Amino acid sequence: MTKSPVLFNAGLLRRIGRGIDTTAWSWLGQMAGQQLFYPPNVAGWDDTRWLDTATWRGRWWIAQYVLRPYALDPAKDTQPFDPAQLVDNALAFWSHPRLAQSTRTALQSFALNALADAKNASWKHKQYAVMAQNALRHLIAVSPDFQTA
């Protein structure tokens, strides 16, 4: 079962120990298909219809807003230039969630491809690894494993 936008948002915040610190969560939830205290009808929300092409963008933005204060700066931060270690670091950021093997494989493949272009330039080594780490954190947050309960 797909989590509602509010449960998805609260779960991400709780996992990293962040509280409700902005009113953006309200409009982001609406963008993802759930405006608190305004269900579509008297029966409430239809829990079988949380994820579609219209609401996916809202979930992406929720993850972006959750991660914004924790984004690493490619000019200042460092990460290992190793795809497996990058995936491990991103999973550690989220407190080692349980992911399907297919998700882990996709993340590993993404990290490998993200670093592939940086092999020939030393300045890319440092910056690409940091950018890949930021992307991996986001991809984990919006993975199917995080969207379902």
Phi and psi in degrees as a GROMACS rama.xvg file:
@    title "Ramachandran Plot"
@    xaxis  label "Phi"
@    yaxis  label "Psi"
@TYPE xy
-74.8723  136.79  THR-2
-69.9299  147.326  LYS-3
-68.4237  159.295  SER-4
-56.1882  -38.868  PRO-5
-67.7989  -42.3106  VAL-6
-66.054  -39.8324  LEU-7
-59.9625  -48.9813  PHE-8
-62.4033  -49.1486  ASN-9
-62.2064  -38.3481  ALA-10
-64.2423  -41.7328  GLY-11
-64.2593  -46.0782  LEU-12
-62.3636  -44.3824  LEU-13
-63.682  -39.7637  ARG-14
-61.9104  -31.2014  ARG-15
-105.515  4.72401  ILE-16
75.458  27.4527  GLY-17
-104.544  140.155  ARG-18
-97.5371  -172.909  GLY-19
-78.1582  104.079  ILE-20
-123.246  8.57547  ASP-21
-154.284  152.149  THR-22
-79.6578  -4.20365  THR-23
-60.2531  -26.9344  ALA-24
-60.3263  -30.1245  TRP-25
-65.5201  -53.7157  SER-26
-72.924  -27.7396  TRP-27
-67.7648  -40.0969  LEU-28
-61.7438  -41.1727  GLY-29
-63.3126  -41.2828  GLN-30
-62.3738  -31.7926  MET-31
-87.4122  -0.0875346  ALA-32
108.733  7.81718  GLY-33
-142.601  107.041  GLN-34
-99.0848  115.198  GLN-35
-55.9077  141.457  LEU-36
68.5498  6.95809  PHE-37
-132.971  67.36  TYR-38
-66.7223  160.03  PRO-39
-65.4179  -25.2809  PRO-40
-158.215  -178.142  ASN-41
-67.2091  -19.6437  VAL-42
-77.6792  -12.2781  ALA-43
93.8337  -161.89  GLY-44
-83.0582  149.434  TRP-45
-87.9084  102.39  ASP-46
-67.5912  -7.5041  ASP-47
-92.4269  -0.682052  THR-48
-128.763  43.8984  ARG-49
-83.5139  -24.911  TRP-50
-122.195  116.746  LEU-51
-151.107  -178.706  ASP-52
-66.3381  -24.6982  THR-53
-76.874  -30.1277  ALA-54
-102.216  -12.4668  THR-55
-59.4123  -40.342  TRP-56
-60.267  -38.5628  ARG-57
-62.7506  -40.1859  GLY-58
-66.1519  -38.7513  ARG-59
-60.3038  -44.1672  TRP-60
-68.1614  -35.1133  TRP-61
-58.8435  -48.7668  ILE-62
-60.2217  -40.7178  ALA-63
-62.8061  -43.6426  GLN-64
-68.1615  -36.2606  TYR-65
-63.1478  -41.8382  VAL-66
-84.411  -17.4902  LEU-67
-48.8432  -48.6573  ARG-68
-68.808  -14.1497  PRO-69
-106.087  5.80201  TYR-70
-64.7729  134.277  ALA-71
-83.5149  143.118  LEU-72
-92.5767  116.527  ASP-73
-59.0029  -24.72  PRO-74
-81.9721  -18.2728  ALA-75
-120.694  -36.4664  LYS-76
-89.6474  165.302  ASP-77
-131.279  152.37  THR-78
-143.945  153.807  GLN-79
-67.2265  145.43  PRO-80
-88.8818  61.9333  PHE-81
-146.398  115.561  ASP-82
-54.6553  -44.0828  PRO-83
-63.6624  -41.1977  ALA-84
-68.6202  -37.134  GLN-85
-61.1788  -44.38  LEU-86
-63.1202  -44.2879  VAL-87
-60.4911  -41.1992  ASP-88
-65.472  -40.1177  ASN-89
-66.6928  -39.3462  ALA-90
-66.4552  -37.3607  LEU-91
-64.3902  -36.8468  ALA-92
-56.3044  -40.7374  PHE-93
-90.4405  16.1415  TRP-94
64.3049  40.4887  SER-95
52.7037  65.2046  HIS-96
-69.5734  157.45  PRO-97
-78.9451  122.513  ARG-98
-123.203  148.382  LEU-99
-65.7342  152.692  ALA-100
-60.1454  -34.878  GLN-101
-64.7649  -35.3253  SER-102
-69.0438  -44.1639  THR-103
-60.3012  -42.1649  ARG-104
-63.6556  -42.1758  THR-105
-64.8399  -40.2674  ALA-106
-65.0213  -42.4299  LEU-107
-62.1426  -42.7119  GLN-108
-64.5844  -41.7256  SER-109
-59.8004  -47.2736  PHE-110
-62.4201  -42.0433  ALA-111
-61.1287  -45.9646  LEU-112
-68.5977  -35.3205  ASN-113
-65.4871  -33.6502  ALA-114
-88.4352  -14.5429  LEU-115
-57.5435  -39.6201  ALA-116
-75.438  -15.9035  ASP-117
-89.345  0.735628  ALA-118
-64.9707  -28.8297  LYS-119
-97.4313  -1.22041  ASN-120
-133.464  123.775  ALA-121
-64.0752  -36.3351  SER-122
-66.7609  -29.1547  TRP-123
-71.5973  -31.1909  LYS-124
-51.2406  -52.3887  HIS-125
-69.0772  -49.6972  LYS-126
-73.192  -39.8547  GLN-127
-65.1246  -37.649  TYR-128
-63.8719  -40.632  ALA-129
-67.8297  -44.3235  VAL-130
-64.0456  -38.0704  MET-131
-64.4746  -38.154  ALA-132
-62.4967  -45.0767  GLN-133
-59.6299  -44.0273  ASN-134
-66.0665  -40.9874  ALA-135
-62.4706  -40.9995  LEU-136
-59.0084  -42.8673  ARG-137
-68.2775  -43.9345  HIS-138
-62.8222  -36.7541  LEU-139
-63.9927  -43.5336  ILE-140
-62.2654  -32.9361  ALA-141
-102.395  11.3636  VAL-142
-68.0966  158.444  SER-143
-56.6237  -31.6317  PRO-144
-65.0087  -32.2047  ASP-145
-85.7627  -19.7756  PHE-146
-83.3796  -17.0417  GLN-147
-115.477  156.292  THR-148
